[in-house]
Amino acid sequence: MTKVRDDPYVHFGDIVQLLHVNTGCLLAVDVEDKDTRPGELACAASATQVLQEPVARNTFLITKYIPSKPTPLEQQWADDVLRYGQRIRLLANPMAQGEPLDAAGGEQPLALYSQPLSVSCAAKLSRQQLVGFTWKAAGFDSVWQVQPLSPADQLACEGVEVAAGAPLLLVHCATAKPLNLEEAAKRPADFGVELEVSANAVTSSGKQLALEHAARGETTRTLPKPHLSSNRWAFVTGSTVGSLPAGSQQAAAGLLERLLQGVGQQLQEKPGSRVALEQKLARLAGVSGCMRVPELLLALRQVGCQLDEAQAAAIAAELAVAEEALAAAGGAAVKTAAGQVNMWSFLSMLDKCAEAE
C-alpha cells in the first residue's frame, strides 16, 4: 500500500484498507459474486478475517465526490487530505478486475454502494440494507460521508483531518445509514467464511448524558444515540510514499460508449421501450431536435432506464465532443448549445453501440 505523503492523515490518492475496529475484519470485494438481477451491474461486498495482508480485493482508493450542481452549504476543500464531513466514493482496487492500477479506479471503476431497503433489495442473510460494489460508479448511491463516532461531535469535527487508524463512521449519503458489520451473518466464499456487511445504524438503547441534558431543559427524545461497535471502522494506510498514475485516456474515450451500452441493454430488456423513447424525445425536442439534459434524463427514466444526473450530463458532454470532432473532420455535425443534447445524434450513437455489441 502507498500513501501520497508521509504524515498521519488519510489522503485522496492513498491505497487504503477499511478495517472493522472491533473484530479486525477487512472490507473486501468479490467480483465473481455478481448480482443476477436485470440491470444491476453490481457484485458482493464482505468482511474477511482470512486475508489480512494487502491484496487487490481488500485495498481501495478514495476519491472526492464533486456534485453536478454545487451549493454553498456543501463545503469543498482544495487539498488532498480527507476530512470529517466530506463526501467521498470508495473505489475497489482495479487490479481485482485484472486492470492496471491507476488513480481513477481503472477503465470501469467499481464503487462501494448501497440502496434503500425494500422487498426486492436487501442483504441476502441479514435482510438489512444492501451494500455491495457497483460498476454504476457515477450515481449518488455510491456516495458516502466520513463522520466521527459520537453524534455530539459531528459539528465540532467537521473539516478536521481524518487520521489513519482513527475509528469513524462511514455513512451512506442517500439513506443516512452507516456501514455495518453483520457478525452473525456468515457467508461462504472462495477464501473461506466471510461476514456480511450492510448499511444499518446499530445504536445503544440508552441515552448519553441524559440527566445533564434534562437539566438544561432538553427532552431525551431529541438526544442522538451513540453507535455501537459494529458501525465502527478505520482507514489503514501503508508506509510507502508514492503516487498513482493518472487515469488512462482510454477510459475517458470509452465513457460515452459504456454509458450508451448500459442504456441499450436496459432498453432491450423492455420490449417497445426503444420506440417509446424516440417518441418522447421527439415531443421534448420539437423542431430543433435539441433538448436540455434534464429532459433527456426524464425521457430515459420514463421508459425504465436507470440513469442519474451525472451520467446524463456525461452523455451530453461526450456527444458535444464527438460533434466537434466530426465538424473538424469536415462532417455534417449539428451544433448544439451548451447543456443541450441533439436527439438524432443521441439515437444514432445509441444504435451504433447496439450494433457493436
C-alpha positions in Angstrom: 0.0 0.0 0.0 1.2 3.5 -0.8 0.3 7.0 0.5 0.7 10.4 -1.0 2.9 11.9 1.7 4.5 10.8 5.0 2.1 12.2 7.6 -0.5 10.6 9.9 -3.5 11.6 7.8 -5.6 9.8 5.1 -5.3 11.4 1.6 -7.1 11.1 -1.7 -4.8 9.0 -3.8 -3.8 6.7 -0.9 -4.2 3.0 -1.3 -6.1 2.1 1.9 -7.8 -0.7 3.7 -11.1 -0.4 5.6 -10.7 -2.1 9.0 -13.5 -3.0 11.4 -12.3 -1.8 14.7 -13.9 -4.4 17.0 -13.2 -7.6 15.0 -10.2 -6.8 12.9 -12.1 -7.8 9.7 -11.2 -6.0 6.4 -13.7 -4.9 3.8 -13.3 -6.9 0.6 -14.8 -7.0 -2.8 -15.9 -10.3 -4.6 -16.0 -9.5 -8.3 -17.1 -13.1 -9.1 -20.3 -12.9 -6.9 -22.3 -10.8 -9.3 -25.9 -9.5 -8.8 -28.0 -11.6 -11.2 -31.0 -9.2 -11.3 -31.5 -7.5 -14.7 -29.9 -4.1 -14.9 -27.9 -4.4 -11.7 -24.2 -4.1 -12.6 -23.0 -5.0 -9.1 -21.1 -7.5 -7.1 -20.8 -8.5 -3.5 -19.0 -6.8 -0.6 -18.0 -8.7 2.5 -15.6 -8.5 5.5 -12.8 -11.1 5.8 -10.5 -12.1 8.6 -8.6 -14.6 6.5 -6.9 -12.1 4.2 -5.1 -9.6 6.5 -2.2 -8.8 4.1 -2.9 -6.1 1.5 -4.2 -7.7 -1.7 -6.2 -6.5 -4.6 -9.6 -7.4 -3.2 -9.1 -5.7 0.2 -7.5 -2.5 -0.8 -9.3 0.6 -2.1 -8.9 4.1 -3.5 -10.7 7.2 -2.0 -11.9 9.8 -4.5 -13.7 13.1 -3.9 -17.4 13.5 -4.6 -18.0 16.6 -6.7 -21.7 17.4 -7.1 -23.0 18.3 -10.5 -24.7 21.4 -9.0 -22.6 22.6 -6.1 -24.4 24.5 -3.3 -22.9 27.0 -0.8 -24.0 24.6 2.0 -21.6 21.9 0.8 -18.1 22.9 1.6 -15.2 21.7 -0.7 -11.6 21.6 0.3 -8.8 22.2 -2.2 -6.2 19.9 -0.7 -5.9 16.2 -0.8 -6.5 15.4 2.9 -9.6 13.5 3.8 -11.8 15.4 6.4 -14.7 14.7 8.6 -18.0 15.6 6.9 -16.5 15.2 3.4 -18.4 13.2 0.8 -16.4 10.5 -0.9 -16.5 7.5 -3.1 -14.6 4.3 -2.2 -13.3 2.6 -5.3 -12.1 -1.0 -5.5 -8.5 -1.6 -6.5 -8.7 -2.1 -10.3 -6.3 -5.0 -10.0 -9.2 -7.0 -8.5 -10.7 -6.9 -12.0 -7.4 -7.6 -13.8 -6.9 -4.0 -14.8 -3.7 -1.9 -14.1 -3.7 0.2 -11.0 -4.3 3.9 -11.5 -5.8 6.9 -9.6 -9.1 6.7 -11.5 -10.0 3.2 -10.4 -9.4 1.6 -13.8 -11.4 1.7 -17.0 -14.5 0.6 -15.3 -14.4 1.9 -11.7 -16.1 -0.3 -9.1 -17.5 1.7 -6.2 -19.0 0.8 -2.8 -22.7 1.5 -2.9 -26.0 0.9 -1.1 -29.7 1.1 -1.9 -32.7 1.8 0.2 -34.2 -1.3 1.9 -37.1 -2.8 0.0 -38.8 -6.2 -0.7 -36.6 -6.8 -3.7 -33.4 -5.1 -2.5 -31.9 -6.4 0.8 -28.8 -8.1 2.1 -29.0 -11.9 1.5 -28.6 -13.1 5.1 -29.4 -10.3 7.5 -32.1 -8.7 5.3 -30.8 -5.3 6.2 -30.0 -2.6 3.7 -27.9 -3.9 0.9 -24.2 -3.0 0.5 -22.1 -4.0 -2.4 -19.9 -2.7 -5.2 -21.3 -1.3 -8.4 -20.0 -0.5 -11.9 -22.5 2.4 -12.0 -20.0 4.4 -10.1 -21.3 7.8 -11.1 -24.6 7.5 -9.2 -25.4 9.1 -5.8 -25.9 5.5 -4.4 -22.1 5.3 -4.3 -21.5 8.5 -2.2 -20.5 8.1 1.5 -19.6 10.6 4.2 -17.0 10.3 6.9 -18.4 11.1 10.4 -17.0 10.9 13.9 -18.2 8.2 16.3 -20.2 10.5 18.6 -23.1 12.3 17.1 -22.4 15.2 19.5 -19.0 15.8 17.9 -20.3 15.9 14.3 -20.4 19.7 14.0 -17.2 20.3 16.1 -15.2 17.8 13.9 -16.5 19.0 10.5 -13.4 19.9 8.4 -10.9 18.2 10.8 -8.4 15.9 9.1 -9.0 12.2 9.4 -6.1 10.4 10.9 -5.1 6.9 9.7 -6.4 4.3 12.2 -8.9 6.6 13.8 -12.3 5.0 14.5 -15.1 6.6 12.4 -18.5 6.1 10.8 -18.9 5.7 7.1 -22.4 6.9 6.4 -24.3 6.3 3.2 -25.4 9.8 2.0 -28.6 8.8 0.2 -30.1 6.9 3.2 -28.1 8.2 6.2 -27.3 4.7 7.2 -23.7 3.8 8.4 -21.7 0.9 7.1 -22.3 -2.1 9.5 -20.7 -5.5 10.1 -23.2 -8.3 10.5 -21.2 -10.6 12.8 -23.9 -13.2 12.9 -24.3 -13.4 9.1 -21.6 -15.7 7.8 -21.2 -16.3 4.1 -19.0 -18.9 2.3 -16.5 -17.5 -0.2 -13.6 -18.7 -2.2 -11.2 -17.6 0.5 -13.1 -19.1 3.5 -16.1 -18.0 5.6 -16.6 -14.2 5.5 -19.0 -11.8 7.2 -21.8 -9.9 5.5 -21.8 -6.1 5.5 -24.9 -3.9 5.4 -26.0 -0.3 5.9 -27.7 -0.2 9.3 -27.5 2.0 12.3 -26.9 -0.1 15.4 -27.3 2.1 18.5 -27.5 1.7 22.2 -30.8 1.6 24.0 -29.8 4.3 26.4 -29.1 8.0 26.1 -25.7 9.7 26.6 -25.7 12.4 29.3 -29.5 12.2 29.6 -29.6 13.8 33.1 -27.3 16.6 32.0 -29.4 17.4 29.0 -32.6 17.2 31.1 -31.2 19.8 33.5 -30.8 22.1 30.5 -34.5 21.6 29.6 -33.8 19.4 26.6 -36.0 16.4 26.2 -34.3 13.0 26.0 -36.1 12.0 22.8 -34.1 14.7 20.9 -30.7 13.2 22.0 -28.8 11.2 19.4 -28.0 7.6 20.4 -24.3 6.6 20.2 -23.4 3.9 17.6 -22.2 0.5 18.8 -19.1 -1.3 17.8 -20.5 -2.9 14.6 -20.6 0.5 13.0 -17.0 1.5 13.8 -14.4 1.4 11.1 -11.0 2.8 10.4 -8.8 3.6 7.4 -5.5 1.8 7.4 -2.7 3.3 5.2 0.7 1.9 4.1 4.2 3.1 4.9 5.5 3.6 1.4 5.2 7.1 0.0 4.3 7.2 -3.7 1.7 8.5 -6.2 -0.5 6.5 -8.5 -0.5 7.0 -12.3 -3.4 9.1 -13.6 -6.4 7.5 -15.3 -5.9 6.3 -18.8 -7.1 8.3 -21.8 -8.8 5.1 -23.0 -11.1 5.2 -20.0 -12.2 8.7 -20.8 -12.6 7.9 -24.5 -14.8 4.9 -23.8 -17.1 6.7 -21.3 -19.8 7.5 -23.9 -19.7 4.0 -25.3 -20.1 2.4 -21.9 -23.0 4.7 -20.9 -24.9 4.1 -24.1 -24.3 0.4 -24.0 -25.8 0.4 -20.5 -28.8 2.3 -21.8 -29.1 -0.1 -24.8 -29.1 -3.1 -22.5 -31.9 -1.7 -20.4 -34.0 -0.9 -23.5 -33.6 -4.4 -24.8 -34.9 -5.8 -21.5 -38.2 -3.9 -22.0 -39.9 -4.6 -25.4 -41.2 -1.5 -27.1 -39.2 0.9 -25.0 -36.9 1.9 -27.9 -39.9 3.2 -29.9 -41.4 4.9 -26.9 -38.1 6.6 -26.1 -37.9 8.0 -29.7 -41.5 9.3 -29.5 -40.8 11.0 -26.1 -37.6 12.6 -27.4 -39.4 13.9 -30.5 -42.0 15.6 -28.3 -39.5 17.1 -26.0 -37.0 18.3 -28.7 -39.6 19.8 -31.1 -38.5 21.1 -34.5 -34.9 22.0 -33.4 -34.2 18.4 -32.4 -32.3 19.7 -29.3 -33.3 19.3 -25.6 -31.9 20.1 -22.2 -30.1 17.4 -20.2 -32.9 17.1 -17.5 -35.4 16.5 -20.4 -33.2 13.7 -21.7 -33.0 12.2 -18.2 -36.8 12.4 -17.8 -37.4 10.6 -21.1 -35.0 7.8 -20.2 -36.5 7.3 -16.8 -40.0 7.2 -18.2 -39.1 4.2 -20.4 -37.4 2.4 -17.5 -33.7 3.4 -17.9 -32.0 3.8 -14.5 -29.7 6.8 -15.1 -28.7 9.7 -12.8 -28.0 13.3 -13.5 -24.2 12.9 -13.6 -24.5 10.1 -16.2 -26.9 12.1 -18.4 -24.6 15.2 -18.2 -21.7 13.0 -19.2 -23.6 11.7 -22.2 -24.3 15.3 -23.2 -20.7 16.4 -22.8 -19.3 13.4 -24.7 -21.8 13.9 -27.5 -20.7 17.5 -27.8 -17.1 16.4 -28.1 -18.0 13.9 -30.7 -19.9 16.5 -32.7 -17.0 18.9 -32.6 -14.6 16.2 -33.8 -17.0 15.4 -36.6 -17.2 19.1 -37.6 -13.4 19.5 -37.5 -13.1 16.5 -39.8 -15.5 18.1 -42.4 -18.6 16.0 -41.5 -22.1 17.2 -41.2 -22.4 17.8 -37.5 -25.3 19.6 -35.8 -24.2 22.4 -33.5 -25.9 22.3 -30.1 -25.8 24.8 -27.3 -24.0 24.1 -24.0 -26.1 21.8 -21.7 -28.2 20.5 -24.6 -28.4 17.2 -26.4 -29.3 16.6 -30.1 -31.8 13.7 -30.1 -30.7 12.5 -33.6 -27.0 12.4 -32.5 -28.0 10.6 -29.3 -30.2 8.0 -31.1 -27.5 7.5 -33.8 -24.8 6.8 -31.2 -27.2 4.5 -29.3 -27.8 2.4 -32.5 -24.0 2.2 -33.2 -23.3 0.9 -29.8 -26.1 -1.7 -30.1 -24.6 -2.8 -33.4 -21.1 -3.1 -31.9 -22.3 -5.5 -29.3 
